[in-house]
Amino acid sequence: QVQLVESGGGLVQAGGSLRLSCTASGRTFSGYAMGWFRQAPGKERELVAAISWSVGSTKYADSVKGRFTISRDNTKNTRYLQMNSLKPEDTAVYYCAARGPASVGVFTQAHEYNYWGQGTQVTVSS
């Protein structure tokens, strides 16, 4: 069983930055693909960024390309989402998700992930 815990959310002004962290407990991320999703009030959950386990291939939503970066630190069993140049429309609850074990490739759909964190609120003020 993989338990995911997000941290790093908060309130920031437009143009600011935040770094979200997702740590796995119960086992390591070894063999697990990982994604960051977000859900704003009244909207469906959407992919923000995803990363494969093997070679670290990444995929980003068009709305965050060039501003957000997904990364991993296997020594700390943690995945990160660095968010720069934040906009009010980035306001949402952000979730990390994991698919595994033995995942190959990058996964972009929420239903493809079998483990989810509890979410962390990101609020960007104008």
Residue pairs with C-beta under 8 A, 6 or more apart in sequence:
1 26
1 27
2 24
2 25
2 26
2 27
2 32
2 98
2 100
2 115
3 24
3 25
3 26
3 115
4 22
4 23
4 24
4 25
4 96
4 97
4 98
4 115
4 116
4 117
5 22
5 23
5 25
5 117
5 118
6 20
6 21
6 22
6 94
6 95
6 96
6 117
6 118
6 119
6 120
7 20
7 21
7 23
7 120
8 18
8 19
8 20
8 21
8 120
9 18
9 20
9 94
9 120
9 121
9 122
10 18
10 121
10 122
10 123
11 123
11 124
11 125
12 18
12 86
12 122
12 123
12 124
12 125
13 124
13 125
14 86
14 87
14 88
14 124
14 125
14 126
15 85
15 86
16 86
16 124
17 82
17 83
17 84
17 85
17 86
18 83
18 86
18 122
19 80
19 81
19 82
19 83
20 36
20 80
20 81
20 83
20 94
20 96
20 120
20 122
21 78
21 79
21 80
22 34
22 36
22 78
22 79
22 80
22 81
22 96
22 117
23 76
23 77
23 78
24 32
24 77
24 78
24 98
28 74
28 77
29 53
29 72
29 74
29 77
29 79
29 98
30 53
30 74
30 101
31 53
31 100
31 101
31 102
31 103
32 53
32 98
32 99
32 100
32 101
32 103
32 115
33 50
33 51
33 52
33 53
33 98
33 99
33 100
33 103
33 104
33 105
33 106
33 107
34 50
34 51
34 53
34 70
34 72
34 79
34 96
34 97
34 98
34 99
35 47
35 48
35 49
35 50
35 51
35 96
35 97
35 98
35 99
35 107
35 108
35 113
36 47
36 48
36 49
36 50
36 70
36 79
36 81
36 94
36 95
36 96
36 97
37 45
37 46
37 47
37 48
37 94
37 95
37 96
37 97
37 110
38 45
38 46
38 48
38 90
38 92
38 93
38 94
38 95
38 122
39 45
39 46
39 92
39 93
39 95
39 119
40 91
40 92
40 93
43 92
45 95
45 110
46 61
47 59
47 61
47 108
47 109
47 110
48 60
48 61
48 64
48 68
48 81
48 94
49 58
49 59
49 60
49 61
49 64
49 68
49 69
49 70
49 81
50 58
50 59
50 70
50 106
50 107
50 108
51 57
51 58
51 59
51 70
51 71
51 72
51 79
51 106
52 58
52 103
52 104
52 105
52 106
53 100
53 103
53 104
54 104
56 72
57 105
57 106
58 70
58 106
59 106
59 108
60 68
60 70
63 89
64 83
64 90
67 83
67 84
67 85
67 86
68 81
68 82
68 83
68 84
69 80
69 81
69 82
69 84
70 79
70 80
70 81
70 82
71 79
71 80
71 82
72 78
72 79
72 80
73 79
73 80
79 96
81 94
81 96
83 90
83 122
86 122
86 124
87 124
88 124
88 125
88 126
89 124
90 122
90 124
91 122
91 123
91 124
92 122
93 119
93 120
93 121
93 122
94 119
94 120
94 121
94 122
95 116
95 117
95 118
95 119
95 120
96 116
96 117
97 110
97 113
97 115
97 116
97 117
98 113
98 114
98 115
98 116
99 107
99 112
99 113
99 114
99 115
100 114
100 115
107 113
